[in-house]
Amino acid sequence: MTRAPAPLTAVLIANRGEIAVRIARAARDLGIRSIAVYSELDADALHAEIADEAYALPGTSAADTYMNVPALLDIAARAGADCIHPGYGFLSENADFARAVIDAGLTWVGPSPDTIDLLGNKVTARRLAAEAGAPLAPGTDDPIEDWQTARDFAAEHGLPIAIKAAFGGGGRGLKVVNEVEDIEEAFASAGREAQAAFGRAECFVEKFLERPRHVEAQVLADTHGTTVVLGTRDCSLQRRNQKLVEEAPAPFLTAEQHSRIVDGARDVCARAGYVGAGTVEFLLAEDGTIAFLEVNTRVQVEHPVTEAVTGVDIVAEQFRIAAGKPLSLSADPEPSGHALEFRINAEDVAHGFVPAPGTVIAFAAPTGPGIRVDSGVRSGSAVPGSYDSLIAKLVVHGPTRDIALARARDALAELEITGVRTVVPFHRDVVDHPDFTGDSLDVHTGWIETVYQPGLAAAGDDVAESYAERTRLTIELDGKRHELVLPAEVLRAAAGAGGPGDGTGGAGQAGASGTGSDADGSAGADASGAGSGGAEVTCGYTGSLVRFSVEDGAEVAAGDEIAVIEAMKMESPVVAPAAGTVALAELSAGDEVSEGQVLATISS
C-alpha cells in the first residue's frame, strides 16, 4: 500500500457495472471526484452516467478495454486522477497493474503489489497459510505443467480433485473432477477460463472436500497496525463454483468453528503483512474439518451483506486506508441482525444457468425495511455478452435470520426485471427450500448441481413458465381490490392485437424458440427437428465456440455433449436432443455464434 502524499481528490474506477456504480457513490460521499471508463458496448451504461466524468475505451473485449493498462493510465493522467480503484475482477488482483499505477505516481486503492503476488498466487498462498497454522487440504506445492500430473495426484489422494487456476478467482478457472477420464479436459478448461478472465493460465490441484460449506471472513487492515475482522459470511449456494447467495454472519457455526475461521483469517493476513480490504476463504466439511481455500486481495462482490450487519462502509474504508488514514474502527464489530445477498445474474435458470445477455426492458426494485439494491442496470440498459453476467445485487437485512428470509421473500416477489432472463426464479425458490431455511444449513457448494430441483416453490412445476411475459390487472369486486395476472399474449389476442406470441417468454429473452431444457439442465437444442428430418442442435445464447466435442459424422446419444460455448466468461455445454449421426456446421473454434444458430444436425 502506498500512502498518498495528500488527501485523495479524484479516483479513476478501472471497472464497470454495479461495482463501478458502488465505488462512484462511495467516492461522492467522501468528496472524491469519480472518473469512469467505458467500452463501446457500455457507452450508455449506468456507471458511465453515475460518475462525475466518463471516458471512452475503444473496443469491446475485456483485453482491449477494462484490462488495457496503458489506456487506463492515459485516461487517469488526462482526467487528473490521483488514485485508481480496481473494483473486483478484471485487473483488481493483478500485481503488475498495481505497480504500474504506483510507478505513474498514483495511489493504488488496494494491498501492495508484493502482497497481491504472494496471496494472488494460490500456490504461495497455501504455503503462507501453512506457515500461519491454518488448516489445509492436500494439494500440489507448485503449479502443474500438464494434466497427467493431476491424474497422478488423483491416483495418490483419490477423487474428487479440484483443478484451480493459480491466478483465478470468482470460481473461474476452477474445475471439480469426479472421474479420471475428465481430468484432461478439466485441466484445459480451467486454464482457458482463467486466461480469458485474468490473463494467467497456470493451474494447481488439490483434494476436493465433498459437500463442504463455503465460509469466509472479511478483513480490514490499515497502515497504522490495526487489523479487524468484520465477521463471517456463508457463500455455499453456488453454481459452477460461482456464488449466488451469501449471508452474514455465517449461520449455524459452533463457537469453536467461528473462532478458528476468524483467528485463522487474522493470522494469515498478519503473516502476509496485509494492508487493505481482503477476504480469507475456508471450506467447512460435513465432519467439521476446516480447510483454508484462498485469499481475495480486493473488495468482494458480497461485501454489502457484511456492511448490512456491521454498519461499516467497506469501500469508504478502502479509500481511508489508501490515503494513509487509520480505520474508522479499532476492534472487531459485533454483528447486528442477519442479512442475505442475492446476486442478480443475467442467466437462464430453465436451461442450466446459461448466460442470457440482452436488453433490460423494465427494472423495478423492491422497497421496504432492510432492503438495499446495488445495480449496474436500469430499464433500457443493455447487458452485453462480453462481460460478467452480474447485473445487480439485492441485500435484505432483518433482526433475525427468519425475519430476513421473510423480507427476502417479499422483496424477491416485488423485484421486476423483464427483457433478459435472470436467476430470480431460483432465488424465489431457494428462500422457501427446507435445506436452506430450516434449523440447520443443509446446502453445500455443489448443492445446486446435485440436489436442487427447480420448481419446489415460487417457480412452479415448470421453471420456464416463470419467465413468461405477464400483465397485471387490478379489478374491484364489492369494494375489494383484486389483482389478476394473465399471460400478455392472452390480452394481446383479446385486444385484437394478433394471435398468441411465440412462447419465448418476452422479447429479448434467452431460451427463445430453438432452445429447450435438457435432462441435465445444460444448454440444449430444439428436438423437434428441421424440415429435412434432422434434429437441429442450436446455440442457446450469443457467445463464441470453444470447440466441437465430437467429430463430424459421429454417432451420438441423446444428452451427449456436442459443443462448448463461452459467453460472459463461462463455458457451457450444448448437448444432443436425440440420438443419431451428427453433421457439424462449418464453424471453427473462436467463431462467434448467436442465439438460435444451428451448430449441428442429427439424423436418425
Secondary structure, DSSP 4 states (H G I P E B T S, - for coil): -PPPSS---EEEE---HHHHHHHHHHHHHTT-EEEEEEEGGGTT-HHHHHSSEEEEE-SSSTTTTTT-HHHHHHHHHHHT-SEEE--SSTTTT-HHHHHHHHHTT-EESSS-HHHHHHHHSHHHHHHHHHHTT-----B-SS-BSSHHHHHHHHHHH-S-EEEEEEEEETTEEEEEE-SGGGHHHHHHHHHHHHHHHHS---EEEEEPPSS-EEEEEEEEE-TTS-EEEEEEEEEEEEETTEEEEEEESPSS--HHHHHHHHHHHHHHHHHHT--EEEEEEEEE-TTS-EEEEEEE-S--TTHHHHHHHH---HHHHHHHHHTTPPPS-SSPPPP-SEEEEEEEESEEGGGTSEE--EE-SEEE---STTEEEEES--TT-EE-TTS-SEEEEEEEEESSHHHHHHHHHHHHHH-EEESS--SHHHHHHHTT-HHHHSSS----TTHHHHT--TTSSTT-S-GGGGGS-EEEEEEEETTEEEEEEEEHHHHHHHTTS-S---SSSSTT-SS-TT--B-TT-SB---TT--TTSPEEEE-SSSEEEEEESS-TT-EE-TT-EEEEEEETTEEEEEE-SS-EEEEE-S--TT-EE-TT-EEEEEE-
